[in-house]
């Protein structure tokens, strides 16, 4: 099951001082995607200094991206009680590296994908996304980390006084900066010692992102579960399809489980599944545990689907629905 955290790839072509290069960027983006639960870390005050690199190991539950870049927590929620948060970046590679830190506005689609808002061509869909990047500040914007080094990045919300109540979001993105190897000059690329002519130099840029959610004033949320049906997963195994519905001014975030009476182990489950405020429903497929007894999935078997909050009120049941296997 795909969580809020998702990967994406793009290519950028650069021409500089007579040599040619192509840079491939692989970004691992989170969901409300994209993302699983994590506790917010806060600094004592807005004036508190940002920590320099340390050799601390990433906490359990940190987000792992391509290239072994880790972030913690997996998801940040800022509200009127906590306007300052800190996000830990961990370099788990064997080499030192530079990392660019930016905010990227993203949108969730009904199938749970997290896409860059800049790539969305539907004007109505764009208008539904309430972004927080315009009033968030972070420091530093670039860090250099050695092997197994970490650093905390401070994120501060400066909410405009006239901002309407509700939820606003963006994504905190960290991307590795490729080393400058000098490339090839035109003379080198076309010289007699280069029989292949002008070439293309590919340098991977790995990254990761997590959602940063800002809540202003009182928010509301109402969640439901509909359209439950047995289905087949891409690998051919059995699964359960359903739709999570959402109403109100707050996103939903939590864990889904499918259980049968008298059985302690869930037949299917997914953790950290979110529904952003720009969509009113999310289509979900859960793979059934292959160890589950076939008798629990035969005609007439009764199952219970539960969506449990892991956000504003951890442990609270957001929605529950009974289902009879046809």
C-alpha positions in Angstrom: 0.0 0.0 0.0 1.4 3.3 -1.0 1.7 5.7 1.9 1.9 9.5 2.0 5.4 9.4 1.3 6.0 8.9 -2.5 8.9 9.1 -5.0 9.0 11.1 -8.2 11.7 11.7 -10.9 12.5 14.5 -13.2 15.3 15.6 -15.5 17.0 19.0 -15.7 19.4 20.0 -18.5 22.0 22.5 -17.9 24.5 24.3 -20.3 27.4 26.1 -18.7 30.6 27.5 -20.1 30.6 25.4 -23.3 30.0 22.0 -21.8 26.8 20.0 -21.7 25.3 18.1 -18.8 22.1 16.4 -17.8 21.1 16.1 -14.2 18.5 13.6 -13.1 16.6 14.5 -9.9 14.9 11.7 -7.9 12.6 13.1 -5.3 10.9 11.0 -2.7 7.8 12.9 -1.6 5.7 12.3 1.1 1.4 12.1 1.7 -0.6 13.0 3.4 1.0 11.0 1.1 2.2 10.6 1.8 3.4 10.2 5.2 3.3 8.3 8.4 2.9 9.5 12.0 5.7 11.2 13.8 5.8 13.5 16.8 6.4 17.2 16.3 9.7 18.5 17.7 9.7 22.1 18.8 12.4 24.5 19.8 12.2 26.6 22.9 11.6 29.9 21.1 11.7 31.5 17.7 15.1 33.0 18.6 16.7 29.7 19.5 19.8 28.9 17.3 19.8 26.2 14.7 22.0 23.3 15.8 25.1 22.4 13.7 25.9 18.9 12.5 26.0 16.2 15.1 26.7 12.4 15.0 23.3 11.5 16.4 21.5 8.5 14.7 18.0 9.1 13.3 15.2 8.2 15.7 13.1 5.1 15.1 10.4 5.9 12.5 12.5 8.4 10.5 11.6 8.7 6.8 14.2 7.0 4.6 14.7 8.4 1.1 16.7 7.3 -1.9 20.4 7.8 -1.3 19.9 7.1 2.5 18.8 10.6 3.3 16.6 10.5 6.4 14.2 13.0 7.9 12.4 13.1 11.2 9.6 13.4 12.0 7.6 11.9 9.1 5.0 14.7 9.3 4.9 18.1 10.9 1.8 19.9 12.1 2.0 23.5 13.3 -0.9 25.2 15.0 -1.6 28.2 17.2 0.1 26.5 20.2 3.3 25.6 18.3 4.4 28.1 15.6 8.0 26.8 15.5 9.1 23.3 14.7 12.4 21.5 14.0 13.1 18.8 11.4 16.1 16.6 11.6 18.2 15.7 8.5 20.4 12.6 8.6 23.1 11.7 6.1 23.3 7.9 6.2 25.6 7.7 3.2 29.4 6.9 3.4 30.4 10.2 2.0 29.9 13.9 3.0 27.4 15.8 1.0 25.7 19.2 0.5 21.9 19.3 0.7 19.5 22.0 -0.6 16.4 22.6 1.6 13.3 24.1 0.0 9.5 24.2 0.3 7.6 22.6 -2.6 3.8 22.9 -2.9 2.1 19.6 -3.7 -1.4 18.3 -4.2 -3.0 14.9 -3.5 -5.1 13.2 -6.1 -8.1 10.9 -5.3 -5.9 7.8 -5.8 -3.5 9.1 -3.2 -0.7 10.3 -5.4 1.3 13.4 -4.4 2.1 15.6 -7.4 3.9 19.0 -7.7 1.3 21.7 -7.8 3.2 23.4 -10.5 2.5 20.5 -12.9 -1.3 20.5 -12.3 -3.1 22.0 -15.3 -6.6 21.8 -13.9 -7.3 25.4 -12.6 -10.1 24.2 -10.4 -8.0 21.6 -8.8 -5.2 24.1 -8.2 -7.6 26.5 -6.6 -8.6 23.9 -4.0 -5.1 23.6 -2.6 -4.4 25.9 0.3 -0.6 26.3 0.5 1.4 27.3 3.6 4.7 28.0 1.8 4.0 31.7 1.6 4.2 32.2 5.3 6.7 29.6 6.4 10.4 30.5 7.0 13.2 28.0 7.5 16.9 28.0 8.3 19.4 27.1 7.1 18.6 26.7 3.4 21.6 24.5 2.7 23.7 22.2 5.0 26.8 20.1 4.6 26.8 16.8 6.5 29.5 14.2 6.8 28.9 10.5 7.1 26.3 9.7 9.7 26.0 13.4 10.6 22.7 15.1 11.3 21.4 18.6 11.7 18.1 20.3 12.9 16.4 22.7 10.6 14.1 25.3 12.2 10.7 26.0 10.5 8.7 29.0 11.7 5.1 30.0 10.7 4.3 33.7 10.4 0.6 33.5 9.9 -1.0 36.6 8.5 -3.6 38.0 11.0 -6.3 38.1 8.3 -5.8 34.5 7.1 -9.1 32.6 7.2 -9.4 29.6 9.6 -8.5 26.2 8.1 -5.6 24.0 7.1 -2.7 24.9 4.8 0.1 22.7 3.7 3.4 22.4 1.7 6.3 19.9 1.6 9.7 20.3 3.3 12.1 19.0 0.6 15.8 18.0 1.0 17.8 17.3 -2.2 21.4 16.2 -2.4 23.6 18.5 -4.4 25.9 16.7 -6.8 29.6 17.3 -6.5 31.1 19.6 -9.1 33.4 17.3 -11.2 34.2 20.0 -13.7 32.4 18.3 -16.6 33.9 18.5 -20.2 34.7 21.5 -22.2 33.6 21.7 -25.9 37.2 21.2 -26.8 37.5 18.1 -24.6 34.1 16.7 -25.8 35.0 17.1 -29.5 38.7 16.5 -29.3 40.6 13.8 -31.1 40.9 11.8 -27.9 37.1 11.5 -27.6 36.0 9.2 -30.3 32.4 9.2 -29.1 32.0 13.0 -29.6 29.8 15.1 -27.3 28.4 13.0 -24.5 25.9 13.3 -21.7 26.9 13.2 -18.1 24.3 11.7 -15.8 24.5 12.7 -12.1 21.8 11.4 -9.7 20.3 13.8 -7.2 18.5 12.1 -4.5 16.0 13.7 -2.2 13.0 13.3 0.2 10.1 15.4 1.4 7.6 15.4 4.2 4.4 17.4 4.6 4.3 20.5 6.7 0.7 21.3 7.8 -0.3 24.6 9.3 -3.7 24.9 11.1 -5.3 28.2 11.7 -8.1 28.6 14.2 -10.7 25.9 14.8 -11.0 23.1 12.2 -13.6 20.5 11.6 -13.4 16.9 10.2 -16.0 14.3 9.3 -14.9 10.9 7.8 -16.7 8.0 6.3 -16.0 4.6 4.6 -18.0 3.7 1.5 -17.8 1.5 -1.7 -16.2 -1.5 0.0 -15.6 -4.4 -2.4 -13.3 -7.4 -2.8 -10.6 -6.8 -5.5 -7.4 -8.0 -7.0 -4.0 -6.4 -6.3 -1.5 -5.7 -9.1 0.4 -8.8 -8.1 -2.8 -10.9 -8.5 -3.4 -11.4 -4.8 -6.7 -10.7 -3.1 -7.4 -7.3 -1.7 -10.1 -5.0 -0.4 -11.0 -1.7 -2.2 -12.8 1.1 -0.4 -13.3 4.9 -0.4 -12.5 7.2 2.5 -14.7 10.3 2.4 -13.8 13.5 4.1 -15.7 16.7 4.9 -14.6 19.8 6.9 -11.6 22.1 7.0 -9.0 19.6 8.3 -7.3 16.7 6.6 -7.7 13.1 7.8 -4.7 11.1 8.8 -4.5 7.6 10.5 -4.4 3.9 10.2 -6.8 1.6 8.4 -7.4 -2.0 9.5 -9.6 -4.8 8.3 -10.5 -7.3 11.0 -12.7 -10.4 11.5 -14.5 -11.4 14.6 -12.5 -13.7 16.9 -9.2 -13.0 15.0 -6.6 -10.9 16.7 -4.4 -10.2 13.7 -5.8 -7.8 11.1 -6.5 -9.4 7.7 -5.2 -6.2 6.0 -3.9 -2.9 7.3 -2.1 0.3 6.2 -0.6 2.9 8.5 -0.3 6.6 8.0 -2.9 7.1 5.3 -4.1 10.7 4.8 -6.7 12.6 2.9 -5.8 16.1 2.1 -8.3 19.0 2.3 -8.2 19.5 -1.5 -10.0 16.2 -2.0 -13.3 14.9 -0.5 -12.5 11.3 -1.1 -9.6 8.9 -1.5 -9.6 5.6 -3.2 -7.8 2.9 -1.3 -6.7 -0.7 -1.9 -5.5 -2.9 0.9 -3.6 -6.2 0.3 -5.0 -9.1 2.3 -2.4 -10.9 4.4 -1.6 -14.1 2.5 -1.5 -15.9 5.8 -5.1 -15.1 6.5 -7.4 -18.1 6.6 -9.5 -18.4 3.3 -12.5 -19.2 5.5 -12.5 -15.6 6.7 -13.0 -14.4 3.1 -15.7 -16.7 1.9 -19.3 -15.8 0.9 -21.2 -14.4 3.9 -18.1 -13.6 6.1 -18.4 -10.4 8.0 -15.5 -8.0 8.2 -15.0 -4.7 10.0 -13.0 -1.8 8.4 -11.8 0.8 10.9 -10.0 4.1 10.3 -8.2 5.2 13.5 -6.9 8.8 14.0 -3.1 9.3 14.3 -3.3 13.1 14.3 -5.4 15.5 16.4 -6.8 12.7 18.6 -4.6 9.6 18.4 -6.6 6.4 18.9 -9.9 8.0 18.1 -12.0 6.0 15.6 -12.6 8.3 12.7 -14.8 5.9 10.8 -16.0 2.3 11.0 -17.9 0.2 8.6 -19.1 -3.4 8.5 -18.8 -5.5 5.3 -20.2 -8.8 4.2 -18.1 -10.7 1.7 -20.3 -11.4 -1.4 
